């Protein structure tokens, strides 16, 4: 759970930048506040995946 703030912010940044790319393609803009709101629930699976990845790196370093 210590990774959650970092991963949630990374998700928010990626959502915002994806919104800018989508805007360039003719779709609507994702506002920064909207990206932050969506990053709250989407940060949970991202945190879980980041934790698994880090655990794998730690296991690899131990062997």
Secondary structure, DSSP 8 states (H G I E B T S, - for coil): -TTHHHHHHHHHHHHHHHHHHHHHTT-----HHHHHHHHHHHHHHHHHHHHHHHHHHHHHHH-
